[in-house]
């Protein structure tokens, strides 16, 4: 199932919010599918294997995705299942909070600079 038009808009909004492109598309895809494999993401999005791997590492570091090993027949790279570790709305709230913190930090820098005006 490719990403929907609404999913594309969401991914672009995430990218504008300083979420890396590969992470944004991966996050949107997981939101729509539940549990997925990296192979599914590669097949259904324009992302390639290294991008998906980096995106998953990023998402796992933030605590937004859980990984589990899946059984695989034969040889080749191992298969892992991924799913959101918390609700998508909670993730959005974290992103919004991070952006709000950035705004406050920038406002503080502006005020500090203004204090030097003559």
Rosetta blueprint (number, residue, H / E / L):
1 X L
2 X L
3 X L
4 X L
5 X H
6 X H
7 X H
8 X H
9 X H
10 X H
11 X H
12 X H
13 X H
14 X H
15 X H
16 X H
17 X L
18 X L
19 X L
20 X L
21 X H
22 X H
23 X H
24 X H
25 X H
26 X H
27 X H
28 X H
29 X H
30 X H
31 X H
32 X H
33 X H
34 X L
35 X L
36 X E
37 X E
38 X H
39 X H
40 X H
41 X H
42 X H
43 X H
44 X H
45 X L
46 X L
47 X L
48 X L
49 X H
50 X H
51 X H
52 X H
53 X H
54 X H
55 X H
56 X H
57 X H
58 X H
59 X H
60 X H
61 X H
62 X H
63 X L
64 X L
65 X E
66 X E
67 X E
68 X E
69 X E
70 X E
71 X L
72 X L
73 X L
74 X L
75 X L
76 X L
77 X L
78 X L
79 X E
80 X E
81 X E
82 X E
83 X E
84 X E
85 X L
86 X L
87 X L
88 X H
89 X H
90 X H
91 X H
92 X H
93 X H
94 X H
95 X H
96 X H
97 X H
98 X H
99 X H
100 X H
101 X H
102 X H
103 X H
104 X H
105 X H
106 X H
107 X H
108 X H
109 X H
110 X H
111 X H
112 X H
113 X H
114 X H
115 X L
116 X L
117 X L
118 X L
